[in-house]
Amino acid sequence: MTRPLGRVDWPPAPITTERLVLRASEARDRAAFIDLLASPEVHTYLGGPRPRDELDRAVPEVPGRQPGLFVIDFDGAMIGMVKLDRHDAESPGHIRPDIGEAELGYLFLPEAWGRGYAAEACAAALDWFADALPGTSVVLRTQTANERSMRLAARLGFTEVERYEAYDAEQWFGVWSPVTPSG
């Protein structure tokens, strides 16, 4: 269940990093969204891909138009997405409702893997989030078997809260807290 992130102006101005642009979704991104959702590699730890013919019918002309969802653009083309949603305390795996008001999620096309784009994009999205909703922590859940996501969580500064079993696999639950200036 997706719930909006408090009172945030959306979409924000595009966020530019060294190599990427984080922006709102556009009609030209539809094919890449379908590729992301239909990819067996992308969905190895997410319950499997969705059928492409189903996605062709279901994905709107401008997919992903929701507060907190950034398209990751490299050299004019979508290579992935980063999403910050208000975390639903009733969702499976939200074992610590006292921690984290928002949850970070991300998907990248396999051809973008291994180049540091996920770390760059997620760090920029977290910086934006810290400015938009100061003092709000963010949670991240991933399967411990997903070594890439485990490394990314560590690189982004997420701290392990606990591990638990769900979906027939060990899951990792971590939290990121924005750095607040002292004094």
C-alpha positions as CSV (number, residue, x, y, z in Angstrom):
1,M,0.0,0.0,0.0
2,T,1.4,3.3,-1.0
3,R,0.7,6.4,1.1
4,P,2.0,9.9,0.4
5,L,4.9,11.3,2.3
6,G,3.5,14.0,4.5
7,R,3.3,17.5,3.0
8,V,5.9,17.4,0.2
9,D,5.7,19.4,-3.0
10,W,5.8,16.9,-5.8
11,P,7.4,16.6,-8.1
12,P,10.5,18.5,-7.0
13,A,12.9,20.1,-9.4
14,P,15.1,17.4,-10.9
15,I,18.1,16.4,-8.8
16,T,21.4,16.2,-10.5
17,T,24.3,14.1,-9.3
18,E,27.7,13.6,-10.8
19,R,26.3,11.2,-13.5
20,L,22.5,11.0,-13.0
21,V,19.3,13.0,-12.9
22,L,16.5,12.0,-10.5
23,R,13.2,13.3,-11.9
24,A,9.5,12.6,-12.2
25,S,8.3,10.0,-14.6
26,E,7.4,10.8,-18.1
27,A,5.6,8.9,-20.9
28,R,9.0,8.1,-22.5
29,D,9.8,6.0,-19.5
30,R,7.0,3.4,-20.0
31,A,9.1,0.8,-21.8
32,A,11.8,0.9,-19.2
33,F,9.2,0.5,-16.4
34,I,7.8,-2.5,-18.2
35,D,11.4,-3.9,-18.6
36,L,12.0,-3.4,-14.8
37,L,8.8,-5.1,-13.8
38,A,9.2,-8.0,-16.3
39,S,12.9,-8.7,-15.6
40,P,13.6,-12.1,-13.9
41,E,17.0,-10.7,-12.8
42,V,15.6,-7.6,-11.2
43,H,12.9,-9.7,-9.4
44,T,15.1,-12.5,-8.2
45,Y,14.5,-11.5,-4.5
46,L,11.1,-9.8,-5.1
47,G,8.8,-12.7,-5.8
48,G,9.5,-13.0,-9.5
49,P,8.7,-10.9,-12.5
50,R,5.3,-10.0,-13.8
51,P,4.3,-11.2,-17.3
52,R,5.1,-8.7,-20.0
53,D,1.7,-8.9,-21.7
54,E,0.0,-8.2,-18.4
55,L,2.3,-5.2,-17.9
56,D,1.6,-3.9,-21.5
57,R,-2.1,-3.7,-20.5
58,A,-1.7,-2.4,-17.0
59,V,1.1,0.1,-17.0
60,P,-0.3,3.6,-17.7
61,E,1.0,5.9,-20.4
62,V,2.9,7.9,-17.7
63,P,4.0,5.2,-15.2
64,G,5.1,5.9,-11.6
65,R,3.6,9.3,-11.2
66,Q,3.4,9.4,-7.4
67,P,5.1,11.4,-4.6
68,G,8.4,9.9,-3.6
69,L,9.1,8.0,-6.9
70,F,12.1,9.2,-8.8
71,V,13.1,8.0,-12.3
72,I,16.8,7.6,-12.5
73,D,18.0,9.0,-15.8
74,F,21.5,8.4,-17.2
75,D,22.4,10.1,-20.4
76,G,18.8,10.8,-21.3
77,A,17.4,7.3,-20.6
78,M,15.7,5.7,-17.6
79,I,18.0,3.1,-16.0
80,G,16.0,2.6,-12.8
81,M,13.8,4.1,-10.1
82,V,14.1,5.0,-6.4
83,K,11.1,5.3,-4.2
84,L,10.5,6.7,-0.8
85,D,7.1,5.8,0.6
86,R,5.5,6.3,4.0
87,H,6.1,2.9,5.6
88,D,2.9,1.0,6.4
89,A,3.2,-0.4,10.0
90,E,0.8,-3.2,9.0
91,S,2.9,-4.5,6.1
92,P,4.7,-7.8,6.4
93,G,8.1,-7.4,7.9
94,H,7.4,-4.1,9.7
95,I,8.3,-5.7,12.9
96,R,9.3,-2.4,14.6
97,P,6.5,0.1,14.1
98,D,8.4,2.5,16.4
99,I,11.2,2.8,13.8
100,G,11.1,4.5,10.5
101,E,8.3,6.5,9.0
102,A,9.4,6.0,5.4
103,E,10.8,3.1,3.4
104,L,13.4,3.2,0.6
105,G,12.9,1.0,-2.4
106,Y,14.8,0.8,-5.7
107,L,15.0,-1.1,-8.9
108,F,17.6,-0.8,-11.6
109,L,17.9,-2.5,-15.0
110,P,20.5,-5.2,-15.0
111,E,22.7,-3.3,-17.6
112,A,23.0,-0.6,-14.9
113,W,24.2,-2.9,-12.2
114,G,27.8,-2.8,-10.8
115,R,28.5,0.9,-11.8
116,G,27.6,2.6,-8.5
117,Y,24.4,4.2,-9.9
118,A,22.2,2.7,-7.2
119,A,24.4,4.2,-4.4
120,E,24.6,7.6,-6.2
121,A,20.8,7.7,-6.8
122,C,19.7,6.4,-3.4
123,A,22.1,8.8,-1.6
124,A,20.7,11.8,-3.6
125,A,17.1,10.7,-2.8
126,L,17.9,10.3,0.9
127,D,19.5,13.8,0.9
128,W,16.4,15.2,-0.7
129,F,14.2,13.4,1.8
130,A,16.3,14.7,4.8
131,D,15.7,18.3,3.5
132,A,12.0,17.7,2.7
133,L,11.1,15.9,6.0
134,P,13.8,16.8,8.5
135,G,14.4,14.4,11.3
136,T,12.5,11.5,9.7
137,S,14.2,8.2,9.6
138,V,14.0,5.7,6.7
139,V,13.8,1.9,6.8
140,L,15.0,-0.6,4.3
141,R,14.1,-4.3,4.0
142,T,15.9,-6.8,1.8
143,Q,16.6,-10.5,1.8
144,T,20.0,-11.3,3.3
145,A,20.7,-13.5,0.2
146,N,20.6,-10.3,-1.9
147,E,24.3,-9.4,-1.4
148,R,24.1,-6.3,-3.7
149,S,21.3,-4.8,-1.6
150,M,23.1,-5.7,1.6
151,R,26.2,-3.9,0.4
152,L,24.2,-0.9,-0.7
153,A,22.4,-0.7,2.6
154,A,25.8,-0.6,4.4
155,R,27.2,1.9,2.0
156,L,24.2,4.2,2.5
157,G,24.6,4.1,6.2
158,F,21.6,1.9,7.2
159,T,22.0,0.2,10.5
160,E,20.7,-3.3,11.1
161,V,17.8,-3.4,13.5
162,E,17.0,-7.1,13.1
163,R,16.6,-10.1,10.9
164,Y,13.5,-12.1,10.5
165,E,11.9,-14.8,8.4
166,A,9.3,-14.0,5.7
167,Y,8.5,-15.2,2.2
168,D,10.5,-18.4,3.0
169,A,13.8,-16.5,3.4
170,E,15.8,-14.5,5.9
171,Q,15.0,-10.8,5.7
172,W,17.1,-7.8,6.8
173,F,15.5,-4.7,8.4
174,G,17.7,-1.6,8.8
175,V,17.2,2.1,9.6
176,W,18.8,5.3,8.3
177,S,18.6,8.5,10.3
178,P,19.5,11.8,8.8
179,V,22.4,13.6,10.3
180,T,21.3,16.7,12.1
181,P,23.6,19.7,12.5
182,S,24.8,20.1,16.1
183,G,24.5,23.2,18.0
